[in-house]
Amino acid sequence: MMQVVAQPSKRYKVSNVFREAAVDGLTVCRAWAFSDRSNKLSLPISPGVYDENIFHALDFVVSEAAKNKVRLILSLVNNYQNFGERPQYVDYAGVRTSSCDDFYTNAVVKQYYMNHVKGYQVGTDFIRNNLIKKHRSTTIHAYLDAWLLMQDDDAQMTFLQRWMTSQWTDSRTLLKKPMIFTEFGKSSKDPGFSIASRDSFLNAINSNIYSLARSGGIGGCLVWQLVAKGMESYSDGYEIDLFQTPSISSIISQHSRQVTTLEHKMSRP
């Protein structure tokens, strides 16, 4: 069902299935909530990185089931080669084996799957949380090093770009509010951390923010967190002392000037 709904012109088919099943008195449906094989309709693109459009398709399936008072049993992984699944998780981990049974025994493979299943623990309902009329803007935070522990910088940025764009789109088109990126950072406590990697991360964030801001609907971004000498008790790994890190100071200053200039341009009649 999820794959069918991912093709908007075919959504009606899933609606029809639920409606007809409900008429016949059926109250439980077992449906796939997986698709890991490399194709245009894959849910996970890589471990911890998902296609938001396919998630929207799954949301539609859940919604249609609810409308017709049908309870869902969602299968989260497939046993067979089709659509990737158990063998795909083994491939993700780079395990060279003749058996995909490593899915049950290899520590890395098992962690990939467990991370996939508990994704809800770090997620929130963005739209529902921001429906309050008195709130005139939406907000998001991003701590990729905490969310995607086993992913490299490239994978984290791939996820971030898709996720930011999705939240910005919902904020602008559904909620009709400007979005503010109120917290983001990269911890110095991460394995392999370097000033250069944090510089690259901040540059990428700022570039995405500026690109979205040019289309409207972005209220700005706030890095976590700026400190000064004598504030060591607040150190959490994400702290930035602009005086001690001139490269980051330059990045933040340049971005600030860019968005300020953009604001003046967009406010002109």
C-alpha positions in Angstrom: 0.0 0.0 0.0 2.8 2.4 0.9 4.4 2.0 -2.5 1.1 2.5 -4.3 0.3 5.7 -2.4 3.8 7.0 -3.2 2.5 7.5 -6.7 -0.1 10.2 -6.1 -2.3 9.3 -9.1 -2.8 5.8 -7.6 -3.8 6.9 -4.1 -7.5 6.2 -4.8 -6.7 2.5 -5.1 -5.7 2.3 -1.4 -8.7 4.3 -0.4 -11.0 1.9 -2.3 -9.4 -1.2 -0.7 -10.0 0.1 2.8 -13.5 1.3 2.0 -14.5 -2.0 0.4 -12.9 -4.1 3.1 -14.8 -2.1 5.8 -18.1 -2.7 4.0 -17.4 -6.4 4.1 -16.8 -6.2 7.9 -13.0 -6.5 7.9 -11.4 -4.7 10.8 -7.7 -5.7 10.7 -5.1 -5.2 7.9 -1.5 -6.3 7.7 0.5 -3.9 5.6 4.1 -3.3 4.7 6.0 -0.5 6.3 9.3 -1.4 4.6 11.0 -1.1 1.3 14.8 -1.1 1.4 15.8 -2.1 -2.1 17.5 0.6 -4.1 14.6 2.0 -6.2 12.6 5.2 -6.4 10.1 4.0 -3.8 12.6 3.0 -1.0 11.8 4.2 2.5 15.3 4.1 4.0 17.9 5.4 1.6 20.7 4.3 3.9 20.8 3.5 7.7 19.1 6.4 9.5 18.3 8.3 6.3 14.8 8.2 5.0 12.8 9.4 2.0 10.2 11.8 3.5 7.9 11.3 0.5 7.6 7.6 1.3 6.9 8.4 5.0 4.1 10.7 3.8 2.8 7.7 1.8 2.8 5.6 4.9 1.0 8.3 6.8 -1.7 8.3 4.2 -2.1 4.5 4.6 -2.5 4.9 8.4 -5.0 7.8 7.9 -7.2 5.8 5.5 -7.2 2.8 7.8 -8.4 5.1 10.6 -11.1 6.6 8.5 -12.5 3.2 7.9 -12.0 1.9 11.4 -9.4 -0.6 10.4 -6.6 -1.5 12.7 -3.1 -2.0 11.2 -0.4 -4.5 11.7 2.7 -2.9 10.2 5.5 -5.2 9.1 8.8 -3.5 9.6 11.1 -5.8 7.7 11.0 -8.6 5.1 12.6 -12.0 5.5 13.4 -12.4 1.8 15.6 -10.9 -0.8 12.7 -9.0 -2.4 12.7 -5.4 -1.5 16.0 -5.7 0.2 15.2 -6.0 3.9 17.0 -8.6 5.9 19.7 -9.0 3.3 19.8 -5.3 2.8 20.7 -4.7 6.4 23.6 -7.1 6.1 24.8 -5.2 3.0 24.5 -1.9 4.9 26.9 -3.2 7.5 29.4 -4.3 4.9 29.3 -7.9 6.2 30.8 -10.3 3.7 28.9 -13.5 4.2 27.0 -16.2 2.3 24.1 -16.0 4.7 21.8 -13.1 5.5 21.3 -14.7 8.9 23.8 -12.3 10.2 20.8 -10.0 10.6 20.2 -11.9 13.8 23.7 -12.2 15.2 26.0 -9.4 13.9 26.1 -6.5 16.4 26.3 -3.8 13.8 23.5 -5.2 11.7 21.2 -5.6 14.8 21.9 -2.0 15.8 21.0 -0.7 12.4 17.6 -2.4 12.7 17.0 -1.4 16.3 17.8 2.2 15.4 15.3 2.0 12.6 12.5 0.6 14.8 13.0 3.3 17.6 13.2 6.3 15.3 10.0 7.6 17.0 11.9 8.3 20.2 13.7 11.2 18.6 10.9 12.4 16.4 7.9 14.7 17.1 4.7 15.6 15.3 5.9 18.8 13.7 2.5 19.9 12.3 0.5 19.1 15.4 3.0 20.8 17.7 2.8 24.0 15.7 -1.0 24.3 15.1 -1.4 26.6 18.1 -2.7 29.9 16.6 -1.0 32.1 19.0 2.4 30.7 18.0 3.3 32.9 15.0 6.3 30.8 13.9 7.4 27.2 13.8 10.7 25.9 15.3 13.0 23.0 14.7 16.2 21.7 16.4 18.8 19.4 14.8 21.5 17.3 16.5 22.5 14.9 13.9 25.5 13.5 15.8 23.0 12.4 18.5 20.3 11.2 16.1 22.4 9.3 13.6 25.2 8.0 15.8 26.6 5.5 13.3 26.4 7.7 10.2 29.3 9.7 8.7 29.1 13.4 8.0 27.9 12.9 4.4 25.0 10.7 5.4 24.0 13.1 8.2 24.0 16.1 5.8 21.9 14.1 3.3 19.3 13.5 6.0 19.4 17.1 7.2 18.8 18.6 3.7 15.8 16.4 3.1 14.4 16.9 6.6 14.9 20.7 6.6 13.2 21.0 3.3 10.3 18.8 4.4 9.7 20.8 7.6 10.1 24.1 5.7 7.5 23.0 3.1 5.0 22.0 5.8 5.6 25.2 7.7 5.1 27.3 4.6 2.3 25.5 2.8 0.2 23.8 5.6 0.9 25.9 8.7 1.5 29.1 6.8 4.1 30.3 9.4 7.7 31.3 9.1 10.2 28.6 10.4 13.1 29.4 12.8 15.9 27.0 13.1 16.4 27.5 16.9 19.1 25.0 17.8 21.8 23.1 15.9 25.4 22.2 16.5 28.1 19.7 16.3 29.7 18.3 19.5 33.4 18.4 20.2 32.8 15.1 22.1 32.0 13.2 18.9 34.5 10.6 17.8 36.8 12.1 15.2 35.7 15.6 15.9 37.7 18.5 14.4 37.2 22.2 14.0 37.3 21.7 10.3 34.4 19.2 10.4 32.4 21.6 12.5 33.2 24.5 10.1 32.0 22.4 7.2 28.8 21.4 9.1 28.0 25.1 9.9 28.7 26.1 6.4 26.3 23.5 5.0 23.6 24.5 7.5 23.9 28.2 6.7 23.9 27.5 3.0 20.6 25.5 3.3 19.1 28.2 5.4 20.0 30.9 3.0 18.7 28.9 0.0 15.3 28.3 1.7 15.2 31.9 2.9 15.5 33.2 -0.7 12.2 31.5 -1.4 10.6 32.9 1.8 9.3 31.3 4.9 12.5 31.2 7.0 12.8 33.5 10.0 16.5 32.8 10.8 18.7 30.3 12.6 20.3 30.2 16.0 23.4 28.1 16.6 23.8 26.2 19.9 25.6 27.6 21.8 27.8 30.7 22.1 29.9 31.1 25.3 32.8 33.3 26.5 35.7 32.9 28.8 34.6 32.1 32.3 31.5 30.1 31.2 33.1 26.7 31.2 30.4 25.3 33.5 28.0 25.5 30.6 30.2 23.4 28.3 28.3 20.5 26.8 30.4 19.8 23.7 28.4 22.2 21.5 29.8 25.4 23.0 31.5 27.9 20.7 33.8 30.6 21.9 34.0 33.1 18.9 37.2 34.7 20.3 38.9 31.3 20.5 37.6 30.0 17.1 38.1 32.6 14.5 37.1 30.3 11.6 33.6 29.8 13.1 33.4 33.4 13.9 34.0 34.3 10.3 31.4 31.7 9.1 28.7 33.0 11.5 29.5 36.7 10.7 29.4 36.1 7.0 26.0 34.3 7.2 24.6 37.0 9.4 25.5 39.7 6.9 24.1 37.6 4.0 20.7 37.1 5.6 20.5 40.7 6.8 21.1 41.9 3.2 18.5 39.4 1.9 16.0 40.7 4.4 16.5 44.2 3.2 16.1 43.2 -0.4 12.9 41.2 0.2 11.3 43.9 2.3 11.6 46.5 -0.5 8.4 47.2 -2.4 
